[in-house]
Amino acid sequence: MGLAVSRPTAVAPQLLANAPFIHRVGQLDVRLAVSDQEIAAAQALRYQIFYDEMGATPTPAMARARRDIDDYDAICDHLLVVDHGLDGRPHVVGTYRLLRQDVALAHRGFYSAGEYDLGPLIAQSAFGGQLLELGRSCVAPAWRNNATITLLWRGIASYLQAHNIGHMFGCASLHGADPGLHLAELSYLYHHHLAPPELRARAHDSNHVPMNGLPAAAIDSRAAARALPPLIKGYLRVGAMVGDGGFVDHQFNTVDVFVIMPVDRITSRYASRFVGANDAL
């Protein structure tokens, strides 16, 4: 997996020195992984967040390697925020996994298809840009700030431009696998942010969790919106909508909701903020 490094999320400086980055602010940059070592560092970060911090259940192989690994890693692009540090030991502090429609359809399909019927989305993609699935998003605790999140979004925005993406989608998570704990949040999303039928992926019947457990009039919308995880709040701010039904993911100890974001809803104000004239992939 490349040169030896001293911590799981570290990357050898010489691997990064001549590799392209999309944008840099101070000691942080955002880039696409171009080496096995960078992907391994992202997998190690994912393990720390999903398994150590959030209580997901690893397979024995994952626990031995202390990396979150699945078959999709080999076909996805991996977006990274790297902290180059003041000690000359760069390491991955944020990541997203990106899967384009043309790549997904040439292999095993989208990851989210295991939870949701994506038929409506795939059908409508014939009339616009291709689909992009976002997944495995996480940021190390000490870097959960505006600078890191902005770099991740700047990387995504550049990727959208480079690949003619019409819609982004993915599963976002509410922590805790009991849907009853999230009744207000799920109902709020259903009543206020439900996608139109042509974009509305539906959780498979075998695992469909109704999202309209409370009528709209019974929801304290402000409180429910505040209770949403920061990632979902961020998606809603850029015009995201949700699919029909939650999905209980017992391995990751979450209730998932399907999120769809038409790229044209990300206004020119956001584009000018996240995409610079000198950015490149």
NUTORZA-281082 format. One record per residue (C-alpha): residue in three letters; x negated, y negated, z negated. Coordinates in pm, whole numbers, padded with zeros to 5 digits, always signed. Each point is the difference from the previous one (the first is absolute). Example, Ala and Ser with C-alpha at 12.3 -4.5 7.8 and 13.67 -1.06 7.14 Angstrom:
<nodes>
ala-01230+00450-00780ser-00137-00344+00066
</nodes>
This chain:
<nodes>
met+00000+00000+00000gly-00292-00237+00049leu-00263-00135-00235ala+00025+00060-00373val+00153-00281-00202ser+00022-00060-00373arg+00376-00027-00048pro+00298+00150+00183thr+00125-00323+00159ala-00346-00127+00099val-00127-00020+00357ala-00367-00017+00096pro-00082-00363+00095gln-00182+00105+00315leu+00318+00163+00133leu+00183-00332-00027ala-00271-00242+00106asn+00044+00054+00373ala+00367+00104+00000pro+00271-00248+00102phe+00224-00169-00253ile+00323-00187+00069his-00034-00282-00250arg-00215-00086-00300val+00057-00223-00303gly-00284-00025-00248gln-00119+00349-00090leu+00316+00168+00134asp+00070+00107+00354val+00272+00197+00179arg-00090+00254+00267leu+00096+00329+00162ala-00195+00302-00117val-00251+00124+00258ser-00170+00274-00204asp+00089+00309-00201gln-00155-00160-00307glu+00237-00298+00018ile+00300+00232+00030ala-00124+00206-00296ala-00030-00319-00205ala+00359-00094+00087gln+00115+00350-00096ala-00180-00033-00334leu+00171-00333-00066arg+00336+00152+00087tyr-00065+00282-00245gln-00084-00243-00279ile+00319-00198+00054phe+00255+00267+00095tyr-00117+00283-00225asp-00197-00148-00290glu+00204-00317-00041met+00349+00086+00127gly+00025+00366-00097ala+00030+00175+00336thr-00072+00373+00005pro-00309+00095+00203thr-00059+00330+00173pro-00288+00203-00144ala-00217-00102+00295met+00074-00369-00057ala-00073+00030-00372arg-00337+00162+00069ala-00097-00266+00255arg+00173-00286-00189arg+00125-00128+00336asp+00352-00038+00140ile-00021+00197+00324asp+00249+00125+00258asp+00001+00098+00366tyr+00110-00347+00114asp-00328-00158-00109ala-00169+00142+00309ile+00232-00176+00247cys+00068-00329-00179asp-00193-00326-00002his-00109-00102-00349leu+00011-00369-00086leu-00238-00091-00282val-00075-00295-00222val-00366+00028-00099asp-00158-00190-00289his-00365-00044+00090gly-00078-00097-00357leu-00284-00196-00145asp-00199+00318-00066gly-00032+00114+00362arg+00232+00298-00060pro+00310-00050+00217his+00310+00199-00082val+00358+00037+00122val+00252-00188-00218gly+00310+00010+00222thr+00132+00216+00281tyr+00287+00069+00239arg+00045+00293+00234leu+00125-00090+00350leu+00160+00238+00250arg+00105-00122+00345gln+00287+00158+00189asp-00212+00110+00296val-00241+00180-00236ala+00279+00152-00211leu+00188+00140+00298ala-00319+00151+00141his-00055+00193-00322arg+00243+00104-00275gly+00233-00301-00014phe+00039-00257-00275tyr-00059+00075-00368ser+00333-00162-00093ala+00187+00249+00220gly-00034+00247-00286glu+00231-00222-00206tyr+00211-00194+00252asp+00169+00047+00337leu-00195-00238+00224gly+00212+00063+00310pro+00156-00349+00018leu-00341-00169-00027ile-00165+00217+00260ala+00294-00053+00237gln-00011-00379-00027ser-00379-00012+00041ala+00052+00066+00373phe+00130-00358+00029gly-00288-00179-00175gly-00346+00043-00146gln-00104+00326-00159leu+00052+00097-00362leu-00264-00020-00272glu+00028+00202-00320leu-00157-00150-00312gly-00089+00231-00287arg-00226+00082-00294ser-00023-00364-00106cys-00191-00068-00319val-00228-00258-00164ala-00235+00052-00294pro+00133-00163-00320ala-00262-00274-00031trp+00061-00108+00360arg+00380-00028-00009asn+00007-00366+00090asn+00094-00227+00284ala-00344+00014+00164thr+00004+00379+00042ile+00363+00018+00110thr-00050-00282+00251leu-00299+00181+00151leu+00203+00320+00040trp+00279-00192+00172arg-00249-00182+00217gly-00137+00334+00111ile+00348+00132+00075ala+00092-00313+00195ser-00308+00035+00219tyr+00082+00367+00057leu+00354-00091+00109gln-00136-00233+00264ala-00258+00248+00125his+00247+00285+00050asn+00328-00160+00115ile+00194+00106-00308gly+00373-00071+00002his+00096+00136-00343met-00188+00102-00313phe+00148+00251-00241gly-00084+00227-00289cys+00111+00128-00337ala-00039-00228-00301ser+00024+00140-00350leu+00178-00068-00325his-00207+00151-00281gly+00170+00288-00179ala+00180+00290+00167asp+00339-00048-00174pro+00233-00197+00233gly+00210-00100-00299leu-00284-00220-00120his+00023-00202+00322leu+00377-00031+00041ala+00007-00381+00005glu-00301-00036+00231leu+00127+00259+00249ser+00347-00156+00004tyr-00145-00349+00046leu-00204+00117+00299tyr+00302+00175+00152his+00237-00296-00033his-00246-00276+00094his-00264+00151+00229leu+00153+00297+00186ala-00129+00033+00356pro+00245-00004+00293pro+00101+00344+00135glu-00249-00002+00288leu-00290-00041-00246arg+00144+00192-00294ala-00198+00315-00074arg+00194+00235-00227ala-00141+00226-00268his+00045+00365+00090asp+00317+00147-00150ser-00191+00253-00211asn-00163-00282-00199his+00227-00301+00061val+00038-00226-00305pro+00291-00246+00036met-00108-00361-00034asn+00343-00156-00056gly+00061+00128-00350leu+00107-00346-00117pro+00237-00234+00184ala-00151-00328+00110ala+00204-00196-00255ala-00141+00206-00287ile-00366-00075+00077asp-00203-00275-00159ser-00178-00073+00329arg-00270-00219-00150ala-00089+00258-00264ala+00005+00285+00251ala-00222-00191+00243arg-00247-00082-00279ala-00016+00368-00097leu-00113+00111+00346pro-00365+00101+00039pro-00225-00275+00141leu-00053+00191+00326ile+00373+00014+00073lys+00038-00367-00091gly-00277-00083+00244tyr+00168+00198+00276leu+00333-00176-00061arg-00170-00340+00022val-00110+00077+00355gly+00347+00110+00109ala+00008+00369-00091met+00319+00208-00013val+00067+00342-00153gly+00134+00328+00126asp+00287+00210-00131gly-00081+00206-00305gly-00283+00043-00242phe-00228+00303-00009val-00136+00155-00319asp-00368+00083+00047his-00082+00226-00294gln-00368+00034+00090phe-00053-00376-00015asn+00247-00059-00289thr+00198-00256+00200val+00330-00079+00165asp-00078-00111+00353val+00195-00247+00212phe-00042-00040+00373val-00117-00346+00108ile+00017-00133+00357met-00153-00331+00112pro+00064-00139+00350val-00320-00177+00096asp+00188-00293+00150arg+00138-00072-00348ile-00352-00082-00117thr+00024-00365+00088ser-00265-00221+00157arg-00062-00140-00346tyr-00118+00342-00118ala-00188+00069+00322ser-00198-00323-00028arg-00079+00081-00361phe-00114+00359+00053val-00154+00004+00350gly-00305-00213+00077ala-00128-00092+00341asn-00326+00185-00060asp+00154+00320-00137ala-00061+00316+00200leu+00047+00375-00033
</nodes>
